[in-house]
C-alpha cells in the first residue's frame, strides 16, 4: 500500500509545519491526522483544520506507492526523538490498518485512517497573484499582527486587513485600543485586488514559515481564500468574511504637538515604572519642554516615577496610557528615535519611527 525511506531531518522539518496546523482536540478523527501520499518527487504531507491547509513536498525513496493518514502529533513526537539525520522506513499495510515506522532498532506501529476520508480544501480560482520578498511580508506582519483583536465577538477585527490603497499594498490591524498601519509599494499583479482579512491563526502559521525561508513568497487571492507558496510549501486559508471598519477615521489628522524620544530609553523607562501598575495597567506621561516624566500609582501596589530627556518645545501635557499597549508598539519600532504626535490628553496619539514614514501606530489614551 505504501512503503518509503526518508531522511529524519527532512521529515521532521515538514512535520513541524504540518502538525502545527492540527488542533489537539478534534471532533472529527481524521483531522487529527497528517495525510502522507507518494508522488513523483517523493512524498507529500498535508494537514488541515478545515480553515487552513498546508501541503509540503519532501524528497523520499518510494518503494511502494500509496497514501495513508497518521496521527500528526504522535508521528512528530516520535520522529523528533529519533537520531538526527538517520534513515527512516515508513510502511502501511492494508491488512493491519497500521503504519509501521522503523529506524535502526526502533519500531513503532501507529493506528491509521484511510486517505480517501481526508478532507481537501477546494482550490478557488485566484484572479490576483503577486510576489513579495519573505523579509517584506514578515516585516508587514510583524508591524501589525500584534494589534489584531483576540475578542471572538469582533470577528472582523480578528485578522490583518490587507488591501490596495493608491499605489501601495497596505496592512492594518486594530483591537479598538491601538491601531497599526504599514505600507509597501504595490507589487505587480496586485492592482485592483480586493481588501481581505487574513485570520489570526493563518498569520501565526505563515510567520513561522517566513522565519525559515529567504525566498520570495507567491501570494494568490480570491474573494474567499488566500494561498502562500514558499518553495516546496503551500499554505492555503479561508479569509474572514466580514467588512473591516473605516480605519482611516481613527488616524488623527490634527496632532500638532511633537515629542521625540530615544526609543530604547523610552521603552526602558515605561518598563521600570509599569512594575507598580501590573493590575491597573495605567501609567501617566507628563510631557514638558525637553523632559518626559513617566509615573504610575496604585493604591495597593505603590508608586513610581522616572524621567527621560526628550526633544519637545510645546506646552506641558499629561496623557495616560495602558503601558502594555505602549510597550507593544515601542517593541516594533526598530529605529533609534520615536516620535509621538498628540493634540491633548484625551485624543488618540500617533507613534512612529522617525526613519520609517511607511508605518504608524495609533494609541488611545486612558484615564489614570
C-alpha positions in Angstrom: 0.0 0.0 0.0 2.8 2.4 0.9 6.5 2.0 1.6 9.1 4.7 1.7 12.6 5.5 3.1 13.2 9.1 4.2 15.8 11.2 6.0 14.8 12.0 9.5 15.8 15.7 9.3 13.7 16.4 6.2 10.7 14.6 7.6 11.0 16.3 10.9 11.1 19.8 9.4 8.0 19.1 7.3 6.1 17.5 10.2 6.8 20.6 12.3 5.0 22.6 9.7 2.0 20.3 9.3 1.4 19.3 12.9 1.3 23.0 13.8 -2.0 23.3 11.8 -3.6 20.3 13.6 -5.8 21.1 16.6 -5.1 18.7 19.5 -8.8 18.4 20.3 -10.8 17.3 17.4 -14.4 16.0 17.0 -13.5 14.7 13.5 -10.8 12.0 14.0 -9.2 12.3 10.6 -8.5 16.0 11.2 -6.0 14.9 13.9 -4.0 13.1 11.2 -1.5 14.1 8.6 -2.0 12.8 5.0 1.1 11.1 3.6 0.9 10.3 -0.1 3.6 9.4 -2.7 4.3 11.4 -5.8 7.0 11.7 -8.5 9.2 13.8 -6.2 8.9 11.7 -3.1 6.0 12.3 -0.7 3.5 15.0 0.0 2.5 15.8 3.6 -0.8 17.6 4.1 -2.8 18.8 7.2 -5.9 20.8 7.7 -8.3 22.1 10.3 -10.9 22.9 7.6 -10.0 26.6 7.7 -6.3 26.3 6.9 -4.5 23.7 4.8 -0.7 23.2 4.5 1.0 20.9 1.9 4.7 20.2 1.6 6.7 18.0 -0.8 9.6 16.1 0.8 12.2 14.1 -1.1 12.0 10.3 -0.3 12.8 7.0 -1.8 9.5 5.4 -2.8 9.4 1.6 -2.9 5.6 1.2 -3.0 3.2 4.0 -3.9 0.2 4.8 -1.8 -1.5 7.2 0.6 -2.4 7.0 4.3 -3.2 9.3 7.2 -1.4 9.1 10.6 -1.8 10.9 13.9 0.1 14.2 13.3 1.3 15.0 16.8 2.2 11.4 17.6 4.2 11.0 14.4 6.0 14.3 15.0 6.9 13.4 18.6 8.3 10.1 17.5 10.4 11.5 14.6 11.9 14.3 16.7 13.2 11.8 19.3 15.0 9.7 16.7 18.7 10.2 15.9 19.4 13.3 13.8 19.9 12.5 10.1 19.0 8.9 10.4 17.2 6.9 7.7 13.5 6.0 8.5 11.4 3.4 6.9 7.6 4.1 6.8 5.2 1.5 5.6 1.5 0.9 5.7 -0.5 -2.3 5.4 -4.0 -2.9 4.1 -4.4 -5.9 6.4 -3.5 -4.4 9.8 -4.7 -0.8 9.3 -1.5 0.4 10.9 1.6 2.4 9.8 4.9 1.0 10.8 7.9 3.3 11.4 11.4 1.7 11.7 14.7 3.3 12.5 17.7 1.2 13.5 16.4 -0.9 16.4 13.4 1.2 17.0 10.0 0.1 15.8 6.6 1.9 16.1 3.2 0.9 15.0 0.6 3.7 14.7 -3.1 3.5 14.1 -4.1 5.0 10.7 -7.2 6.1 8.8 -7.8 5.7 5.1 -6.6 8.6 2.8 -10.0 8.8 1.0 -11.6 10.2 4.1 -9.2 13.1 4.4 -10.8 16.4 3.6 -9.2 18.7 1.0 -9.8 22.4 0.8 -11.3 23.3 -2.6 -8.9 25.5 -4.6 -10.7 28.6 -5.8 -9.6 30.3 -8.9 -7.2 33.1 -7.8 -7.5 36.1 -10.1 -4.8 38.0 -8.3 -1.2 36.6 -7.9 1.8 38.6 -6.9 5.1 38.2 -5.1 6.7 39.7 -2.0 10.1 39.1 -0.5 9.9 37.0 2.7 11.5 39.9 4.5 8.9 42.4 3.4 6.0 40.1 4.2 7.5 39.2 7.6 8.0 42.9 8.3 4.5 43.9 7.4 3.0 41.1 9.6 5.4 41.9 12.5 4.5 45.6 12.5 0.7 44.9 12.5 0.0 41.4 13.8 0.4 42.3 17.5 -2.6 44.6 17.2 -5.1 42.0 16.0 -8.1 41.6 18.2 -8.5 38.4 20.2 -12.1 39.1 21.0 -14.1 36.5 19.1 -17.2 38.7 19.2 -15.4 41.2 17.0 -14.6 38.6 14.3 -13.9 41.2 11.6 -11.0 42.5 13.7 -9.6 39.0 14.2 -7.1 39.4 11.4 -4.8 41.7 9.4 -6.6 43.8 6.8 -4.6 43.6 3.6 -5.6 45.9 0.8 -4.6 48.2 -2.0 -4.6 52.0 -1.4 -3.5 54.3 -4.2 -0.2 52.7 -5.3 0.5 50.8 -2.1 -0.1 47.5 -0.5 -1.4 48.3 3.0 -1.6 46.1 6.1 -3.7 47.3 9.1 -4.7 45.7 12.4 -6.6 47.1 15.3 -8.3 45.8 18.5 -10.1 49.1 19.2 -7.4 50.2 21.7 -4.5 50.6 19.2 -4.1 50.5 15.5 -1.1 49.5 13.4 -0.6 50.6 9.8 2.2 49.9 7.4 2.5 50.0 3.6 4.8 48.9 0.7 4.9 49.7 -3.0 2.2 47.8 -4.7 3.7 44.7 -6.3 3.0 43.8 -9.9 -0.2 41.7 -10.1 -1.9 43.3 -7.1 -3.7 46.0 -9.0 -7.4 46.2 -8.1 -7.1 43.4 -5.6 -10.0 43.2 -3.1 -9.5 44.1 0.5 -9.1 40.9 2.5 -8.9 40.0 6.2 -6.3 37.3 7.0 -7.2 35.3 10.1 -5.1 35.4 13.2 -4.1 31.7 13.1 -3.1 32.0 9.5 -0.9 34.9 10.4 0.9 32.8 13.0 1.5 29.9 10.7 2.9 32.0 7.8 5.1 33.9 10.3 6.7 30.5 11.3 7.3 29.6 7.6 8.8 33.0 6.8 11.3 32.7 9.6 12.8 29.7 7.8 12.6 30.9 4.2 14.5 33.7 2.4 12.8 33.2 -1.0 10.1 35.3 -2.5 6.6 34.4 -1.4 4.0 33.9 -4.1 0.6 35.1 -2.9 -2.7 34.2 -4.7 -6.0 35.7 -3.8 -9.7 35.1 -4.4 -12.6 36.7 -2.6 -12.7 33.9 0.0 -9.2 32.4 0.0 -5.5 33.2 0.2 -2.6 31.0 -0.8 1.1 31.4 0.2 3.7 29.5 -1.8 7.2 29.3 -0.3 9.4 26.9 -2.2 8.0 23.4 -1.5 5.4 24.5 1.0 2.0 25.8 0.2 -0.3 27.3 2.9 -4.0 27.9 2.0 -6.5 29.6 4.2 -10.1 30.8 4.2 -10.5 34.5 4.7 -12.6 36.2 7.3 -16.0 37.0 5.8 -16.7 40.5 7.1 -16.3 44.2 6.5 -13.3 45.9 8.0 -14.1 49.2 9.7 -13.1 52.5 8.1 -9.8 52.7 10.0 -8.8 56.0 8.3 -11.3 57.8 10.5 -9.3 56.7 13.6 -6.0 58.1 12.4 -5.8 61.7 13.8 -5.2 64.5 11.3 -4.6 67.4 13.6 -2.0 66.2 16.1 0.3 69.3 16.0 2.4 68.6 19.1 5.5 66.5 18.5 7.7 64.8 21.1 10.8 62.9 20.1 12.5 60.4 22.4 15.2 57.7 22.3 13.3 54.5 21.6 15.3 52.2 23.8 15.4 54.7 26.7 11.6 55.4 26.4 10.8 51.7 26.5 13.1 51.1 29.5 11.5 54.0 31.5 8.0 52.7 30.8 9.0 49.1 31.8 10.5 50.2 35.1 7.5 52.4 36.1 5.0 49.7 35.0 6.1 47.3 37.7 3.8 49.1 40.2 0.8 49.1 37.9 0.5 45.5 36.8 -3.2 45.3 37.8 -4.4 48.7 36.6 -2.0 48.8 33.6 -2.2 52.6 33.7 0.8 55.0 33.5 1.0 58.7 33.1 3.2 60.6 30.7 3.9 64.2 31.8 5.4 65.9 28.8 7.3 69.2 29.4 9.8 71.1 27.3 12.8 68.8 26.9 11.6 66.5 29.7 9.3 63.5 30.0 8.2 62.2 33.4 6.6 58.8 33.5 4.7 57.8 36.6 2.3 55.2 38.0 0.4 54.9 41.3 -1.7 52.1 42.6 -3.5 52.1 46.0 -2.4 48.6 46.9 0.9 48.4 44.8 2.8 51.6 45.4 4.0 54.3 43.1 6.9 55.0 40.8 8.3 57.9 38.7 11.1 58.1 36.2 12.4 60.8 33.8 13.8 61.0 30.3 15.3 63.8 28.2 13.3 64.4 25.1 13.0 66.9 22.2 9.8 68.9 22.8 9.1 72.6 22.9 5.4 72.8 23.3 3.1 73.4 26.2 3.0 70.9 29.1 0.6 68.0 28.7 -0.4 64.9 30.7 -1.5 61.7 28.9 -2.4 58.3 30.4 -1.8 55.0 28.6 -2.1 51.3 29.1 1.6 50.5 29.5 1.3 47.1 27.8 -0.1 48.6 24.6 2.6 51.3 24.6 5.4 48.8 25.1 4.0 46.6 22.3 4.2 49.5 19.9 7.7 50.5 21.1 8.9 46.9 20.6 8.0 47.3 16.9 10.0 50.5 16.4 13.5 49.5 15.4 14.9 53.0 14.8 16.9 54.9 17.3 14.2 57.6 17.8 10.4 57.5 18.3 8.2 60.5 17.6 4.8 60.9 19.3 2.3 63.3 17.8 -0.6 64.4 20.0 -3.2 67.0 20.4 -4.4 66.9 24.0 -4.8 64.4 26.9 -8.0 62.7 25.6 -7.4 62.3 21.9 -5.6 59.4 20.2 -1.8 59.8 19.6 0.4 58.7 16.7 3.7 57.0 17.3 6.2 56.5 14.6 9.8 55.5 13.9 11.4 58.8 12.8 13.1 56.8 10.0 10.0 54.9 8.8 7.4 57.1 7.1 5.6 54.0 5.8 4.5 52.8 9.3 2.4 54.4 12.0 0.7 53.4 15.2 -2.4 55.0 16.8 -2.9 54.6 20.6 -5.9 55.5 22.6 -5.3 57.3 25.9 -6.8 56.1 29.2 -7.7 57.8 32.5 -5.1 57.3 35.2 
